[in-house]
Amino acid sequence: MLMFLFTLLLGPRIATIFFWLIAPNRFSDAFGSWIIPVLGIAFLPWTTLIWVIVYSWGNGVHGLDWLFLALALFGDLASYGSGGYARQRQTGTY
């Protein structure tokens, strides 16, 4: 269980860093500077990874891509919210 949670939390960060090393031009096209991707990797890793994947140079993000971005953002926010819910359930049993 712990390994699954470890992979779930660090998986998108590691994948984004590898993707950045393999295709740095996609990151510069999608974001323009290095500050926003670094903050994205730290705070919203799924959203950052999906943004780079769905971003097309010249066209930006359009159509069904917004659904994937919304799901990624929901996943990032749910990972932050689930910790508080788990702590609340733990303290209620004492």
C-alpha positions in Angstrom: 0.0 0.0 0.0 2.8 2.4 0.9 4.6 1.7 -2.4 1.4 2.4 -4.3 1.0 5.8 -2.6 4.7 6.6 -3.1 4.3 5.9 -6.8 1.1 7.8 -7.0 2.6 10.9 -5.4 6.0 10.9 -7.1 5.1 9.2 -10.4 3.8 12.3 -12.2 6.8 14.4 -10.9 9.3 11.9 -12.1 7.5 11.5 -15.5 7.4 15.2 -16.0 11.1 15.6 -15.2 12.0 12.8 -17.6 9.7 14.4 -20.3 11.4 17.7 -19.7 14.9 16.2 -20.2 13.8 14.3 -23.3 11.8 17.1 -25.0 12.8 20.5 -23.5 11.4 22.4 -26.5 7.8 21.2 -25.7 8.1 22.8 -22.3 9.5 26.1 -23.7 6.6 26.1 -26.2 4.0 25.4 -23.7 5.1 27.7 -20.9 7.7 30.1 -22.2 9.9 30.2 -19.1 11.2 27.6 -16.6 9.6 29.1 -13.5 6.0 28.0 -14.2 6.9 24.3 -14.9 9.0 24.1 -11.8 6.1 25.4 -9.7 3.8 23.1 -11.6 5.9 20.1 -10.8 6.0 21.0 -7.1 2.3 21.8 -6.6 0.2 20.5 -9.6 2.2 17.7 -11.2 -0.7 15.9 -13.0 -1.9 19.2 -14.5 1.6 20.2 -15.6 2.2 16.9 -17.2 -1.2 16.9 -19.1 -0.7 20.5 -20.1 2.6 19.7 -21.9 1.1 16.6 -23.5 -2.0 18.3 -24.9 -0.5 21.6 -25.8 0.0 22.0 -29.5 2.3 24.7 -30.8 0.5 27.5 -32.6 -3.0 26.2 -31.6 -2.7 26.0 -27.8 -5.2 24.0 -25.9 -8.6 23.5 -27.4 -11.6 21.1 -27.5 -11.5 17.9 -25.6 -8.1 18.8 -24.2 -9.8 21.0 -21.6 -11.6 17.9 -20.2 -8.2 16.2 -19.7 -6.9 19.3 -18.0 -9.9 19.5 -15.7 -9.5 15.8 -14.7 -5.8 16.4 -14.0 -6.6 19.4 -11.9 -9.3 17.5 -10.0 -6.8 14.7 -9.4 -4.2 17.2 -8.0 -6.7 18.9 -5.8 -8.2 15.6 -4.6 -4.7 14.4 -3.6 -4.4 17.5 -1.3 -7.9 17.1 0.1 -7.8 13.4 0.8 -5.0 13.9 3.4 -7.2 16.1 5.5 -10.2 13.7 5.2 -8.0 10.8 6.2 -6.7 12.7 9.3 -10.2 13.6 10.3 -11.3 10.0 10.1 -8.3 8.9 12.2 -8.8 11.4 15.0 -12.5 10.5 15.2 -11.7 6.9 16.3 -9.7 7.8 19.4 
